[in-house]
Amino acid sequence: MGIVDDHLAADRRRIRTCYGLVAGENLLDLLWPFAIGLAVDGLIDNTWAGLAVFVALSLAHTALSFIRQRYQTRTFNPLYADIAADLVAQQRAAGIDTASVSGRTELAAEYVDFLDRDIPLAITAAFTVAGSLAMLFLYDPLVGAAAALVAAPVMVLNRRLMARSEGLYHDLNDLAELEVDVIDRGRRAESQRHFGLIGRRWVRLSDNEAASWGIVEVVAVALWVFTLVRVTSGTIDVGATIAMIAYVAFYTAGFDEVPGVLQRLARLRDIKRRLNDQADPAIDPSEDP
């Protein structure tokens, strides 16, 4: 085990609790369209029970979100401080130069930021996609089947995106570790090469994500057309219609989040390896593979 694994093991219970709160918050989010549909159908029938369910769910979500935000802040800020302090002490004791240590503390900040922000986003995306799909099946199996069919090409695209991103992020992390040395030498030509390499890799990452997003959006249009035709067929209640439209919106929005989450996960893997192994940067700023 390395520095990162040691600290994650020590704080495992707090981190799991934090992610459990995130999951609970997303579960209440997932039930929100259902509660809206229940309230609408109830009010049409002159009953208030559905509205009471909606109010209770909304207040529970607000309370849980408040608790989760406070707990999350108190979990990950101390985690970064501990990892960074141990990283500095161990690497300086091993004779690692200040520039490399500085670069790796920046990577430690990115790693903890991923745990703090991106893992909750990944949990949200999972609840949004899987949960919305399940609710669509409950409301109308045909719409649920159409939504599941849409997921197949999206999964293929995202696997390709992940594979392409890993190599690019490896290069970016190499460059990040070299950056302090490049700045310290102050040579304009070298700096131009260095930041040019960084810029070109970010452009390629952006292009990959944009291509995946564009194809997913086109596929999502087909799902929207099928759903709108289905809910206006006259066989579905008003409340169910509202809920199904909301779940399709959640479902497609969840797919929009997946490419960004996968790209950040690709970078996380490389960062964790570097912090645990304390590897030396290998990329040459004069090269542009």
Order of alpha helices (4+ residues) and beta strands (2+ residues): alpha-alpha-alpha-alpha-alpha-alpha-alpha-alpha-alpha
